[in-house]
């Protein structure tokens, strides 16, 4: 994990909000046609809708989160589904705890 990429990802309020929503996707998103919200992830369209941004804007936010390895992306049919990468988030928290 690249700490600089993680800090860049965490340095934006909208990306922090996305990470928070993805902790409990059933509480924050409506059901989707393809894929389970928890097991497969949340469709990018649902995240863009809730965040009230365009699809290209959301794609850039998600690209940064995926690059930082805080979120994983999975394709099902034409949809890209996103979920938190809990092992990497835990490793990042641990790195911060030992570095400070």
Secondary structure, 3 states (H helix, E strand, C coil): CCHHHHHHHHCCHHHHHHHHHHHCHHHHCCCCCCCCCCCCCEEHHHHHHHHCCCHHHHHHHHHHHHHCCCEEEEEECCEEEEEECHHHHHHHHHHHHHHC
